[in-house]
Amino acid sequence: MISRTMLAAGTIAVAIAGGGLTAAVTAIGDSPTTRDEAQQDARSRFAAFDRSQRPEDVFRSEGGDDANRTAALEIAKTSRRVAVTAQGEAYAFLNTRNEVCFLWRPAVGGVAASDCSAARDGNAPGILMGQNGSLENPTVAGLVPTGTERVTVRRPDGTVIDVPIVDGAYVYHGKSPFTITWTGPEGRTFSNEVQPIDIHDLKPVG
């Protein structure tokens, strides 16, 4: 089930499996695997981690407070910038629980959205993010396992759009409704139907 969280006025972020920026980098309980094991698992499952970190991969804080700077320093240890578009930029990284995380930071600033999952056998992390109070023209983005050949968007009129996979990540920005689908290398298909939800229909979670 997709959880919807109202993060700030005018901004909607929907994490496929939940998790905000602070939660994505904060340890809660024991790590499920060692750091070395998580890094090995991440390299084997997601293309972004199967290469060296480049200068442009290093995540940097855009906020002035200590919490943002501390979170950014933790993310930067393993971050890979996997997408840059007119709408924003995306990073993959390992959090302090040794989970694989995907973070979307809008180009216009404001609230970032992130999602995390177990490095070894968890779901591929992804987010759905709307602006200006609705999901009428959202951004949907995430990681796909290595070996995934296609990510497609199907519109109500039957039109099918191929969404590029770059560095193991996809980003799609467009008018809803639409359905985005991809099939992993093991044959399991993931599909999400995106509707033009208005922010006034949502209730705060948590």
BELPE-V931861 format. One record per backbone hydrogen bond with DSSP energy under -0.5 kcal/mol. NH is the residue of the N-H (numbers start at 1). CO is the residue of the C=O. If there is no record, write none. Layout:
nh	co
NH	CO
NH	CO
This chain:
nh	co
3	15
5	13
7	5
7	11
8	11
11	8
12	130
13	5
14	128
15	3
15	13
16	126
24	20
25	21
25	22
26	22
32	97
38	34
39	35
40	36
41	37
42	38
43	39
44	40
45	41
46	42
48	167
49	46
50	46
50	47
57	54
58	54
58	55
69	65
70	66
71	67
72	68
73	69
74	70
75	71
76	72
77	73
77	74
78	75
79	75
80	92
82	80
82	90
83	90
85	88
89	105
90	83
91	103
92	80
93	101
95	99
98	95
100	117
101	93
102	115
103	91
104	113
105	89
106	104
107	87
109	106
113	104
114	19
115	102
116	18
117	100
119	98
122	118
127	141
128	14
129	139
130	12
131	134
132	10
133	10
134	131
135	197
138	135
138	174
139	129
140	172
141	127
142	170
143	125
144	168
146	45
148	145
149	183
151	163
152	181
153	161
154	179
155	153
155	159
156	177
158	155
161	153
163	151
163	161
164	162
166	164
166	169
169	166
170	142
172	140
174	138
176	136
177	194
178	194
179	154
180	192
181	152
182	190
183	150
184	188
187	184
190	182
192	180
194	178
194	192
195	193
197	195
199	133
201	198
202	199
